[in-house]
Amino acid sequence: MTDTDRPSPGSFAGPGPGLTAAWSSLGGDPALLARVTTVERSEALPARLPVREVARACVGACALAAAELGARRAGPARPGRPPGPGVPAVRVDDGAVAAAFVSERHLLVDGRAPVSFAPLSRFWRTADGWVRTHANYPHHRARLLAALGTSDDPEKVAAALAERSAAEVEETVYAAGGLAVALRTPAEWAAHEQAATVARRPLVERGWLDSAPARTLTPVDRDPLLPAAGLRVLDLTRVVAGPVATRTLALLGADVLRLDPPGLPELSDQHTDTGFGKRSALLDLPAGRDTFEELLAAADVVVTGYRPGSLDRLGLSPEALAERRPGVVVAQLSAWGAYGPWGGRRGFDSLVQAATGIAVSEGSAGRPGALPAQALDHGTGYLLAAAVLRALAEQADEGGSRFVRLALARTAAWLLEGAAPARAPGGDRTAAAPGHASTPTPVPAAGGSAADWLTETDSALGRLRYARSPVSFTGGPRDWGRPPGPWGADAARWGTGPVTSSRPGR
């Protein structure tokens, strides 16, 4: 589907303040913002908070970073084609963005819809308020139940939680290695030491690790224009945000190899949704150290999404990676930030929404609510990909191994900065009643029909329906070059040929 085939447009506009702020945090040239056109659709991602604007800004920044890097690498025009006029034009459509931000809800595997949240992942009443738990993974579920001293019967879990304060549950479950946070208002979170620490950091942290020589960017073809073609990305991420970032880099031509430890379970449908364009291998890092070092020696980018500090003991801190692979770009993602009293804690989008006051802002009648999408995960994922692309572009001028760092809690703070309720939500997204999973009530995901932004393909996993990437620029890729495969089914080695993609857009 080309741009001329897309649904009837909403209102056209320029980049807007959100994209301007995101692009500035990425260190981008403000003059390039003139290359961006947005298609605004008021019905997309309805919420009290400016979710649609933040989502649009994250995707727009990623697309502009891709277009900028693509312009640097574009080779001579083919016969009969004029040379490209600098940085390609970027178009961000709220409909495409909204569909992509709920991609896990659009996924079908042979007609089967995945289950997004487990029964024990939800809001619960406590003696003095609410807590949000996350128990999608078996080990987190087991730790939650061990901390509460109860069975997995939701009624018994509810009874155990009702006897305790929210703060007590938060600390007890965390001490047991589980995941639960107390519901806070925006003001209560602002008074928390972790919130103050996060607020002092930029939206996108960027820095040098050494003075490695400038990167040489080889020319790439234009049919389609793949800004990350030939670049190798080691993907050490899980869940949503990190895999969204590496899925986007794969769309743009990178050879992405995701590595997972064999003993840590993964949710198959979640992996399918975020596995487009990548290969997936299992590798025990301590036992397979020689294999990892061979992969690192040829890697251009390493993306990590584990709890801060957990990989440092394996020699995978940014500084240690750059020492062994000068010129590498290390991209780090965390829930709460790699600093402050919660810097070492695990976290997920739903928990960050609860702790930071987002769930209160989106709730009603004294009950917590939720954003219309896992917008912290998806938005941070696109920003992380954008930060990698910008770091690669800057290396071509200035050299140096680089690091970029983002946190869901910092993205949440950015969202809350624009918290004035300028519009009513498209329906309350309140927490489910006890005994039911607290997934958001279905809301319109995109302008027009969501089907306008979906497509299908065959794969080793079956027939897949999925959301297209919202990252769009003139001449760029329209789809991934390969569908996802089974988790861990590939060899832990780099591909032998270039990553290809489908026809160019526009």
Secondary structure, 3 states (H helix, E strand, C coil): CCHHHCCCCCEEECCHHHHHHHHHHCCCCHHHHHHEEEEECCCCCCCCCCHHHHHHHHHHHHHHHHHHHHHHHECCCCCCCCCCCCCCCEEEEHHHHHHHHCHHHHCEECCECCCCCCCCCCEEECCCCEEEECCCCHHHHHHHHHHHCCCCCHHHHHHHHHCCCHHHHHHHHHHCCCCEEECCCHHHHHCCHHHHHHHCCCCCEEEECCCCCCCCCCCECECCECCCCCCEEEEECCCCHHHHHHHHHHHCCCEEEEEECCCCCCCHHHHHHHCCCCEEEECCCCCCHHHHHHHHHCCCEEEECCCCCCCHHHCCCHHHHHHHCCCCEEEEEECCCCCCCCCCCCCCHHHHHHHHCHHHHCCECCECECCCCCHHHHHHHHHHHHHHHHHHHHHHHHCCCEEEEEEHHHHHHHHHHCCCCCCCCCCCCECCCCCCCCCCCCCCCCCCCHHHHEEEEEECCEEEEEECCCCCECCCECCCCCCCCCCCCCCCCCCCCCCCCCCECC
